[in-house]
Amino acid sequence: MIGVNPYFDRLRGGYLFAEINKRAESFRRQNPEKRLISLGIGDVTRPLCPEVITAMHKAVDEMSEGETFRGYGPYFGYDFLVRAIIDNDYASRGVQMDPEEVFVNDGCKSDSSGILELFSEATSISVCDPVYPVYVDAAVMTGRGGLFDENIGAYSRIDTFQCNEDNNYIPTPPDASDKRAFRGLIFLCFPNNPTGAAINAEKLSAWVEYANRTGSVIIYDSAYEAYISEDLPHSIFEIEGARTCAIELRSFSKTAGFTGVRCGYTVIPKELVCDGIVLRNLWARRQSTRNNGVSYITQRAAEAVYSPAGKEQIRETIGYYAKNAGILKDALVSCGFSVGGGVNAPYLWIRTPEKTDSWSFFDRMLERCAVVVTPGVGFGKAGEGYFRVTAFGSRETAEEAARRFRKEFAK
């Protein structure tokens, strides 16, 4: 007998960005004379930096010679990249890390869903609302989400912590007496996608303390840490006590433009133990079974990000996107919008005017401005009445979008 996974039927409609693409393509077909600007999907547009390209060319040349050709690589990453990660992303910030705790992967997305395999289906899960949809969808597809409750706008087995203007989009862990206090997995993403909020050490410490007190595990997505410009933690492991309660996900996608190259890494400290089992060892077993690692060429490219010239070139690229964010934010604020994010993150989180629902405002932006944004409700119930804008376009695109915003919405 063959059965199909029944949990796919519990997913809510199509994947958010697939629906955005569908509507955008329909607009293009109906309005071929209009130039469509996309500020929706958070894909980068700047080319890979010269140091990365040089490293890739060199690695390709190595693969053409018998003496330097490489077949299967290490399951968890080549030592040269793992060492570069530890020295530059952790030791430079006073964090000690063992090479055996770092697992190179093809980007955060794979591991943010795959990490669920370490835990039983009965494990409780909590996420922020609004939230990056992959956390929720992965839980649902693997039978961990429960049924969708139309009355509360959430899945029955996924707890949510609302992030809104009142708490500056930073959730606070439940009090010990709060009925929501639980032992389970807590997905946190800072700087946040979609709200652009960044968390300080005090508030992040509160979550670490809560996780250790309740025996919970934090899955910490810090894919956008390179955009932090203020005095804030870049890693959860800068917080005392995090090694016994946290797993960190990192990516080169938005840091170095690797969305089409695919490389990132996951960190699981050896001190992280659940029910007497070292989770790092479980993940090592899972990875050695599930994949053959990231290509040598890609890992040499990632290593180049940490070279002196690579660092400088990456800073220039990040600065370019940060300026785009400033241009877009200035335009939206001048039009009277309430805007969050845009600092420490490449995303802006904007309240729709006159309590317009998210998809209706998406359609208005499409029809009136020929600009694609991301409807906030696609990130959860608390995202209704908001939309997200990314700064990953070109300078010309950011300036043109700003001009269109002012033309349509100027007070």
PyMOL commands that set and color helices and strands:
alter all, ss='L'
color gray80, all
select helices_A, chain A and resi 6-10+16-30+50-63+79-93+99-101+108-118+133-141+165-167+201-214+225-227+236-238+242-244+253-256+258-260+279-290+296-304+308-334+353-355+358-369+376-379+381-383+395-409
alter helices_A, ss='H'
color red, helices_A
select strands_A, chain A and resi 37-38+102-105+124-129+148-149+154-155+158-162+184-189+217-221+246-251+264-267+273-274+277-278+339-341+347-351+371-372+374-375+386-390
alter strands_A, ss='S'
color yellow, strands_A
deselect
rebuild
show_as cartoon
